[in-house]
Amino acid sequence: MINNNFDVIYYFKDGKIKVPIAVSSSNDLSNIIFPQKGFVDILKEKTPANAEIFINVINVGTYLLFQNE
């Protein structure tokens, strides 16, 4: 059986350091790129104000999710 899961790291940058907020694994790429509101709220709670939150989909690429305000 083939594993089609995407491994994901959500993080923000503190200067040049990438600070991980959460990790997950999912086979639903749209749910990774557009996470549910409850998960977004958790990310915002763990992130400093005005920090940009990034998604690193392993072996795919890194994307800006949003800026915490």
Rosetta silent file (secondary structure, phi, psi, omega in degrees, C-alpha in Angstrom):
SEQUENCE: MINNNFDVIYYFKDGKIKVPIAVSSSNDLSNIIFPQKGFVDILKEKTPANAEIFINVINVGTYLLFQNE
SCORE:     score description
SCORE:     0.000 S_00000001
   1 L     0.000  136.824 -178.226    0.000    0.000    0.000 S_00000001
   2 L   -91.632  134.410  177.353    1.300    3.455   -0.942 S_00000001
   3 L   -91.762  111.768 -179.223    1.362    6.204    1.676 S_00000001
   4 L  -100.753   23.189 -179.602    0.158    9.432    0.036 S_00000001
   5 L   -76.437  145.098  172.009    0.378   11.542    3.175 S_00000001
   6 E   -99.136  128.267  175.196    2.017   14.944    3.146 S_00000001
   7 E   -91.093  132.837 -169.814    4.186   15.671    6.191 S_00000001
   8 E  -132.146  140.559  172.290    3.811   19.294    7.263 S_00000001
   9 E  -122.813  125.383  173.412    5.533   21.713    9.638 S_00000001
  10 E   -98.656  130.733 -176.870    3.823   25.001   10.570 S_00000001
  11 E  -150.668  164.914  168.601    6.319   27.602   11.812 S_00000001
  12 E  -125.179  163.958  179.708    7.133   31.278   12.241 S_00000001
  13 E  -102.873  133.752  172.945   10.489   33.021   11.975 S_00000001
  14 E  -115.428   93.101 -170.822   12.186   34.673   14.928 S_00000001
  15 L    69.793 -121.166  178.500   14.959   36.534   13.178 S_00000001
  16 L   -96.453   -2.568 -176.154   16.717   33.861   11.135 S_00000001
  17 E   -90.973  132.035  173.616   15.436   30.990   13.320 S_00000001
  18 E   -88.985  119.817 -177.060   12.423   28.919   12.221 S_00000001
  19 E  -105.154  110.369 -178.752   10.288   28.197   15.294 S_00000001
  20 E   -67.648  139.442  177.874    7.973   25.196   14.808 S_00000001
  21 E  -106.395  -42.905 -177.086    4.392   25.656   16.017 S_00000001
  22 E  -156.139  154.792  172.668    2.805   22.384   14.918 S_00000001
  23 E  -126.915  149.789  178.177    3.456   19.296   12.816 S_00000001
  24 E  -155.193  171.672  176.556    0.917   17.161   11.016 S_00000001
  25 E  -141.652  129.842 -177.055    0.460   14.553    8.349 S_00000001
  26 E  -153.503  151.451  174.031   -2.457   14.478    5.942 S_00000001
  27 L   -98.444    4.565 -179.124   -3.365   13.182    2.515 S_00000001
  28 L  -107.465   93.280 -176.114   -5.673   16.192    1.970 S_00000001
  29 H   -61.924  -35.141  179.721   -3.497   18.960    0.549 S_00000001
  30 H   -65.464  -33.898  177.528   -6.372   21.460    0.490 S_00000001
  31 H   -70.981  -25.776  176.558   -6.884   20.948    4.240 S_00000001
  32 H   -74.591  -47.773 -176.815   -3.179   21.684    4.768 S_00000001
  33 H   -71.897  -35.340  179.941   -3.174   24.866    2.680 S_00000001
  34 L  -122.106   74.874 -175.550   -6.585   26.022    3.996 S_00000001
  35 L   -67.115  158.677  179.436   -6.746   24.708    7.592 S_00000001
  36 L   -66.391  153.924 -175.521   -9.945   24.764    9.636 S_00000001
  37 H   -55.894  -41.631 -179.775  -10.650   27.831   11.773 S_00000001
  38 H   -59.320  -40.405  178.972  -10.064   25.991   15.062 S_00000001
  39 H   -70.373  -39.435  177.359   -6.556   24.985   13.972 S_00000001
  40 H   -61.252  -41.288  178.333   -5.812   28.507   12.710 S_00000001
  41 H   -60.818  -39.668  177.233   -6.863   29.886   16.101 S_00000001
  42 H   -64.254  -42.898  178.337   -4.392   27.527   17.815 S_00000001
  43 H   -60.842  -43.117 -179.397   -1.603   28.655   15.473 S_00000001
  44 H   -63.691  -37.897  179.611   -2.400   32.312   16.217 S_00000001
  45 H   -63.964  -32.242 -175.473   -2.297   31.692   19.982 S_00000001
  46 L   -93.008    3.554 -173.756    1.193   30.189   19.731 S_00000001
  47 L  -119.746  137.631  176.829    2.572   32.913   17.453 S_00000001
  48 L   -62.392  153.985  177.389    3.746   36.436   18.333 S_00000001
  49 L   -58.056  142.293  178.238    1.734   39.370   16.964 S_00000001
  50 L    67.381    8.331  176.300    2.672   40.390   13.397 S_00000001
  51 L   -81.729  143.053  175.883    4.664   37.180   12.826 S_00000001
  52 E   -86.700  133.311  179.647    4.231   35.450    9.477 S_00000001
  53 E  -102.897  128.359 -177.217    3.179   31.816    9.738 S_00000001
  54 E  -112.488  155.838  173.711    4.601   29.461    7.127 S_00000001
  55 E  -116.574  124.891  173.421    3.714   25.948    6.018 S_00000001
  56 E  -109.810  104.909  176.040    6.557   23.620    5.020 S_00000001
  57 E   -89.137  111.008 -173.202    5.110   20.661    3.123 S_00000001
  58 L   -57.634  132.811 -179.770    8.012   18.194    3.146 S_00000001
  59 L    65.712   15.104  176.065    9.270   17.367   -0.374 S_00000001
  60 L  -124.535  -59.390 -179.347    6.799   19.870   -1.898 S_00000001
  61 E   164.212  177.856  179.827    7.619   23.432   -0.805 S_00000001
  62 E  -116.625  136.487 -175.001    7.188   26.231    1.731 S_00000001
  63 E  -135.748  145.902  174.277    4.251   28.619    1.640 S_00000001
  64 E   -77.993  122.807  177.857    3.136   31.679    3.621 S_00000001
  65 E   -83.335  -57.412  176.294   -0.116   30.801    5.415 S_00000001
  66 E  -170.257  171.358  174.037   -0.904   34.222    6.922 S_00000001
  67 E  -104.832  126.718  179.750    0.421   37.032    9.094 S_00000001
  68 L   -72.598  130.156 -179.675   -0.779   36.968   12.678 S_00000001
  69 L  -121.148    0.000    0.000   -2.310   40.289   13.707 S_00000001
